[in-house]
């Protein structure tokens, strides 16, 4: 599995902000407000913030009642997940953080999955939450945190195998589509898109990561469980279509078969030039019409997505050389990965003053580059998490510093929190995904604590993560039911627990 930053954080010798000794509940609560203020001040100073955030807990209650559905109403129950929740929660000193973990970690299983069989294969539909459709990206991210527990829970293992099978079906239906509703009519905004959608589709926005995430899941499933049954003939056909699509969208010999047009007053919801997107020079990178936020690219060589494709292609090469004994196709995957990587190294980096050499977010191969980041993953911030670079990679470290500064036009700081957002829901809106990813890619105790504090104080009393919230008022948020953010928060806490990180032993 990839190096996620926090695994090395257990060795941090930075002084914690508050006493981590376990005290009585009454004593802890009496000191809580004072400690929160002191810790906030120390964290802001340690991270060099220009202004200290005003952390305001939404609840002063001593006991936190579960916000999960009643057991009989849960869509899927895993004994291993339930046991892990009890095990981890017992070690979390801050009761509100423990409550958030209890609510968020199982949210995908509790509310979004439909598990069964289809055409004599395991099959799992995973909707994104309050949109009754399955995104290839979200569905992978929603179940990946459960994979380590699948070794001890066959039912959970089967559910994840079912996700792989459903994603395979999706790719075979339409390799350029990002989201599938299978007739649920969950995406009315796309009914007039051109070309017209097939009935199984929710949206047909071409995003490189939509084909990387299914590879990521299948590869991780195989490496974790040892089960290669998911690499059946349909999966092999789908994986070859992935490589075919990547080659088409290198656009070395023309634009390829894909276009997308939507009648909209939102300029980021459709690509220009008859749905083909802005022009790119054929330099070896893969053209993406849309970002993982589902917003149209400005410069269609999306750097984090291209680097993610390099990882996915190398994972395919490992599968084909090790399991499927097809060295020719494995070599094709490696050669394409090398071609994309070389092009990113040549066109995707530049010096940015005091930040040094950094990755651009988007480029076009003509010399135009866009320096920013978006909270949706793959992002530049997430490169380490996705296994696209080493933890100590100097270009990544420089890029991360730029992203988390005011030199990123979509980094917002307000009274409630600071973090990365993006154009999708507008300016001054911070995405919890970005705060969580900041913690997942950090080895700094202070920074992880700072992120946890922001997550704890911006859920607006709901007990769940949201899509985005206003930088000055977390009660103004979008999407009350966004399972990807919930499960990713659970993954963060679980990895802190596995690393025996001292941050969980103190009041947040």
Helices and strands as residue ranges (DSSP letters): G 6-11, H 25-46, G 71-73, H 79-89, H 95-104, H 107-111, E 113-118, E 121-126, E 134-135, H 136-144, H 147-150, H 154-173, E 179-180, G 188-190, E 201-203, H 208-225, H 233-248, G 267-269, H 272-275, E 301-302, H 303-322, H 327-347, E 349-351, G 353-355, E 357-359, E 362-363, E 369-370, H 394-403, E 411-413, E 418-420, E 429-430, H 432-440, H 445-456, E 468-470, E 477-478, H 483-498, G 502-505
